[in-house]
Amino acid sequence: AFVEMADACGLLRLPGGRMRPLEASSRGVGEVILAALRSGRGNIHLGIGGSASTDGGTGMLSALGARFLDSSGVDLPDGGGALVHLDRVELGGLDPAVRASRIRVACDVDNPLLGPLGAARVYGPQKGALPREVDDLEAGLSRLVEVLRAQGLDTDPDAPGSGAAGGVGFAAREVLGASLDPGFEVLGTLTGLEDVVSAADLVVTGEGRLDDQTMHGKTPMGVAALCRSHAVPVVAVCGRLDLEADRVAEAGFVAAAALTEVEPDLARSMANAGALLEVVAADTRRPGGRGGTRLPRLGSCTPAEAPNPRPADGRPSSRRTALSSCSGPTRPTRSGSRSTSGSWTTAPSRHEASRAVGRSSSTAAWPPTCTGGCWRSGVPTAR
């Protein structure tokens, strides 16, 4: 069975869309897991993105039969805000189907549970937590670890992914015995993504905001790593870009662009994301486009590296070469072809570039191909 936390109890499920960082719970995802197990589906793929809670996964565990009690033996209310009052955890009531199941968690981040990079401090503010509430959530998660250890459970809150989904990653691994795998790896395996990427000339990926959190194992980083292994360039398009050019390059992207470069107003940017995305995608492929980090300008091969020309079989070479300046005259060239003129191919207009989106690499002229012996890709055939 495939269980998606965002759909079960994520931000989109908040009543009235109102964030409640101290009371929001992961209970909903536990209820869905239990329903799947009781229907005979013992192999669970659990996606834990888009959560609204920071409760250390206690809501999920409660739905599966665990109890979290205060010093009077009373069950704590749902939500991470109550965990500071935790005195005892009872796991004996976990549904037997849980022990017999195999749960694989798809996790897009590698944050620990606690500390400056943990669930509360990094993701709490995104879920509406004010600074004092972040402190309360951090204290509650710390108390959860303390109680579990006092009861003999050898937990590791520093394990990568423990801070995912407000601590659901921690609870799934430490209590349910689940495996935590990069979400990109899980979906890539299920969809055969590597075969698609290896045959592509250019890959475009992205997310709502490209920032330091992206660097902690989120999907765009997985895409960039996969592209790097096949010598395929990758471009990132996002709603907002909060990485400097050197960090974009460090992540492995040859270019990055944001919708806010076209429409700075966040509300209008979100409301018109589709149309803006087309504009930004075309502009990213135009040398010298506005803002962000762009593909090289005409007549200039300044990036440090690019894949060598593709051999006759069309697959990228594993060899890479440093690019030097290319400044010869330009002439139109089909993407992927070579000449000895030492130049970039002539750029199409923005309208032509926009129409090229989705075309196969045999007809698209973007990104430009350096004809001085280095290689720049065309538009991928896979969408």
N, C-alpha and C positions, 0 to 999 in steps of 0.2 A: 504494500500500500504506500501511496505517496501522501504525506501530510505536510501542509504548508502553514507555518505559524502565522505569517502575515494575514492569511485569510481566516484563520481560526480565532486569533485574538490580537491581531496587529493594530497598527495605528488607524487603519481604515475601519476598524470595528469599534472605535471609541464612540460612545453615545454622544450624538451631537457634534462629533469631531473634537470634543474638548479633552485636552490632555490632562491626565491625573497621575503624575509621576509617582506619588506615594501609594496610591491605591490600585493602580493598574496591575493586572495579574496574568500569569502564564497558564492559568487553569484551563482555558479553552483548548489549548493545544493538547493538554493531558487528556481531556475528555474525548477528543478526536482519536488520539492514539489508542485509548481504551476501547472505543467503539470498533476500531479496525482490528485490534487483537481479539476481541470477543466474537468477531465475525469470521475468525479463522485465518486472518492475514498476519502471520507472525514475522514477516520480513518487512520492516518499516524503513522507508526513506523519509527522513525528516528535514525539511528546509526551515532554517530558523532566522531568516532575514525579516526586516520590517516590523520588529517587535515594538510594543508600547510600554512594556514593563521593565522593572529592574528589581526583580524579586528573587534572584538567585535560582530560579526554576522551582521554587517551592509551590507555586500554584499548580504547575504541571504535576509535580510529585503528589500533591494532595488529591488531585483528580484520580490518580492511579492508586490511591489507598494509603499514602503516608500521612502522618499527623505532625503538626508543628505547634507545640504547647508553650504557654507561659509558665511562670513559677507556681501558679494556682492550678495547673493542669487543664487550663481552658485553651481551646484551639485559637490560634491567632487569626485575626481577619486577613483576608487576602491583601497582597501588596507588599512591596519592599519596605515601606515605611514602618511596618509593624515588627520587622525582624530584630530590632534593637531589644525587644522584650522576649526574645526566644530563650527558653530554658531547657527544652528537651525535644528530641526528634524521635518519633516512633516509625520505623520502617517495616515492622512485622506485618502490617496490613496491606502491603503492596500486592496488587492482584497477581495471582500465580502466573497468569499469561505473560506478565512482564518478564519474569525470570526465564521463561521459555522462548522469548522472542530474540530477534536479531535486529538491532536498531542502528542504522547508519545515518549520522547527522551531516548534512551539507552546511558547512560553515564558511562564510566569506571573510572572516577576520581572525587574526591570531592574538588578539588582546588577552591579557591575563584577567582574572576576576577582580583583583584589588589593585590599588595604587594609582599613580597619575595616568597610567595608560589603561586602567581598568574600566569595568562596565559603567560604574556610576560617574566617574570623572570625565570620561570621554563621551559617552553616549547619553548620560542623564540629561544634559541641557537640551539635546535634540528631542527629548521626550517631554520637555516642558519643565524640567527641574530647575529651580532657582538655586543659587550658591548654597544656601543653608540646607535646602532639600537634598542637594548632592552630598553634603556632609552626612546627612541622616541616612541616605541610601548606602553610602560607603560604610558607615558604622554598622548598619544592619547586615550587609554582606560579610563583614569581618566577624560579626557575632555568629553567623551561620557556620562559617568555617571553624570557629572556635568550639562551638557545641558539637559539631560532627566529629572533630578530632578528639574531644573529651570523651565521646562515646565509642572511641576505638576505630573510627573510620579514617584511614590514612589518605586524606584528600590532598590534592595538589592544585591550589588556586592559581599557581603561576604557569600551569600548562597552557600552551598556545590554544586559543579558542575558548578558554574558560569564561572570558568576559563577553562572549557572543550572546546576543539577544537578552541582555540584562542578567546573564548568569545561567541561562538555560543550557548553554554548552557545558558549564561546570556540573550541573545536576545530572545531565544526560550521561556524561562520562563517569562521574564518580559514584553515582547511585544506581543508574540503570545499566551501567556497563556498556554503553554505546561507544561506537567508534566515531571520532570526529575527523572528517575529511574535508579538504577545501571544496566549497560549493562548486567552484569552476571545474574541479577534477571530476566530481560526481556527475555533473550534467554533461561534461565533455565526453565522458565514457558512455553515458546513456545515449547521447545524440550522435556519436561518431564525429565530433568536431575536428579532431586532428586531421582526419582525411580531407575535410573541406578546406582547412587552413593550408595544408601542405600543397594543395592544388591552386590556391589563390595567388594573385599578384599583389593585392593590397587588402588589408583587413581594417575595418572601422569598428571601434568599440566605444564604450562610454558609460556614464552614469550621471545621476543628478548633480553631484558635486565632485570634482576631481581635486582632492586635497590630501593632507597627510594621512588621513584614515585609509585612503585608497592604497597607500604604500604598505598597509598591514594585511595584505593577502586578499583584497577584494577582487571581484571578477576582472576588471580591466588589467590588473597585474597578471592574472593567470593567462589572459589573452596575449598580453605582451610577451610573457615567457614562452608561450607556445609558438608565437610568431618568430621569436628569436631563434628557437631551436630549428626552425625550417627556413631561416633567412628570408622571411617575408616581412616587409615593413608594415607598421600598424599606426593608425591615426586615432586619437581620442577626441570625441565630441561630447560635451557635457552641458548641463545647465549653467554651472558656474565653475570657473577655473581659479583655484586658490594655490596653485603651485607655480613657482618661478621656473623660468626656462631650463635652468640646470637640473631641476628636480624632474621636469617632464622628460628630459633626455635620460636621466638616471633611471626612470621607470621603464624606458625602452621605447618611447613613442617618437616617431619622426616629426609629428606635428600634433597640436592640440588646440581646440577652439571651444568657446562657450557661447551659449545663447545670449548671455548678458552683454556680450560685445556688440550685439545688434540691438537688443532691447534691454537697457539697464534696469527698467522697472520690473521687479521680481514678479508681481502679480500678472502683469501683461505678458511677461516672458513665459510664465507657466500656462496661461490661458491660450497662448498662441504657439505652443511649443512645436507642433508639427510643421507649420509654415516656416518658423524661424530655423528649424533644424535643416530644412532644405537649403535655405540661404547660407547658413554657416557651413554646411557640407560642401557646397559649391565653392565658397570663398576659401575654405581650408585648402582646396586643391589648386587655388590660383596663387602663383608666386607673388609674394609681397602683399598678401591679403591683410585685412585689418587685425590688429591686436594679436594676442595669443602667441603661439609658436607655430611657424609655418614651414611648409616645404620650401626648398631653396628658390631664390629668385632666378630669373632667366640669366644665363651666362655666369652663374656662380654655384659651384659645388662645394659649399662650405662645411657640411656635416662631416664629422670625423670618419664615419664608416657607412658603407652601403653594400648590399650583396653584389657580388660579381655578376656579369651577364649570365643569363640562364643558358644551359647547354641545349643541345638539339631536342632532348626529350621534354623540354619545357619545365623541368623541376629546378629549383634554385640550387646553386652550388653551395657547398658548405664552406667554401673559401670566402674570405671577406677581404676587402681592400680599402685602404684609406683614400679618400677623395681629395684631389687638389683642385685648384681653380680651373674652370673651363670657360674660355672666353672667345671661341671662334664664332663665325657666322652661324645663324640658325636656319633651319629648314624643317618643314613638316616631316615627321617620321612616325610610323606606327609604333605604339607602345611595345617595348621589349626588343625592338630592332636596334642595330648598331650602324654607325658610320665612322669615318675617320676625320670628320670635320672639327671635332673637339668642341661640341656645343650642346646646349639643351635644345630640345625640339621647340618649335614655335607653339606658343600657348593659345588655346582657343579662348573665345570670349566667355564671360561668366554664363551667358545663356547656353552656349554650347557645352560648357562644363556641366551645367545643371542637367542638361538633357542626357549627358553621358552616364549619370548615376544609374547603376544597375546594368549597364551594358557589359558585355564580355570584354576581356582584355584584348581581344583581337580587333576591336573597333574603337575603344575609348582611348583618348590621348592624354589622360590624366592619371596620376601625377606625371609631370614631364619626364621624358627619358633622356638621360645624359648620353649624347652620342660620341663622347670622347673616350669611350672604353669602360665607363662605369655604368651602372644599371639603375634605373628607377622604374617602378612598377606601374601597371595600369589598374583599372577598376576590377575587383574580383567578380567572378561569375556567380559565386554563391552569395545569397542574401538571407 
